[in-house]
Amino acid sequence: IGQLIHKAPKSISLRHLVPFGFVLTLLICIIASLFYSPFVILLLVLMSAYTLANLIATLHICFCQHSFAYLLTLPTLFTAVHISYGVGTIKGLLFQQ
């Protein structure tokens, strides 16, 4: 997505940038909390909101599928996908070819 922004910016929508914003906000809060403690609260609020949304999405999928087989794996997978997507976007923006 980071490289695509430079090559075809009209193909990017807001939903493509949400993981980027999430990871960027996490990084800013982590770094800022080292110097100014109120950012720790913002970081906790952000992580709590993400965890809640993650669990709601997981439960929604489990109820729709009438199976709780993935109850423990989906939250981990969602987190891994969102963070890797955001980090990939940052990398693409910084290191364009």
N, C-alpha and C positions, 0 to 999 in steps of 0.2 A: 504494500500500500504506500509506503514511503517513497519508493521509486515511481510508482504509478501517479502520484500527485504531480510529479514533474513532467511525466510523459503524456498523461491523459487526465487532467484535473476534473473534467466534466463527468468522468466515470465514477468519481468518489462521492459517496453520500455521507451524511452525518453518522450513520450507524457504523461505517467503516472506521471512523475516528474515535469512537467511544473507548475501545480498549487502549488506544494511544493516550487519551486523556486520563484514563484510570491509572495507567502505569506512570505517566508523567506526574500526576498528582501524588501518587504514593512516593515516588522518588523525592519530590520537592518536600513533602511532609517529613520524610525520614531525615533528610539532610537538615531542614530547618529546625526540626525538634532537637537536634544536637546543640543548637545555639539559642533556641527560644522555646521554653517548655510548653507554652500553650499549643504548639503544633502537635504535641503528643495526643492531645484531646481530639484534634481534627483528624489525625491519623486513625485513632480508635473509632471515631464516628464513621469514617470512610470504610474501614475494614468491617465494622459491624453492619453497615448498610449493604455492603457487598455480600457478606455471609448470609444475611437475611434473604436477599434476592436470590442467591444461589440455592438456598434451602427451599424457597418457595417454588423455584423452577424445577428442582429435583422432585419435590412432592407432587407437583402438577404432572410431570411425566410419569411418575410411578402410578398415580391414580388413573391417568388416562390409559396406561398400558395394563392396568389391573395386576401389576406385579411390582414387588419391592426388591427384586433381585439386584437392582443397581443403586439402591439407596446409599450405600457407602462409597461407591466408585464415582457416581456422577458429580458430586461436589468437587472432588479432586480433579476430575477431567475438565470441568468448566473452568476452574481456576487456572489450570495449566494452559488451556487454550487461550483464555483472555490475556494472561500475562505474556505468553509467547507471542501472541498477535500484536500486543502493544510494544513489546521489546523489538519485534521485527519491524514495525513501523518506524520506531525511533532509529533503528539501524539503517533502514532504507532512506530516511531523511538525511541522516548524517553522512552516509557513505554511498552516495549515488554514483552509478556507473556512467 
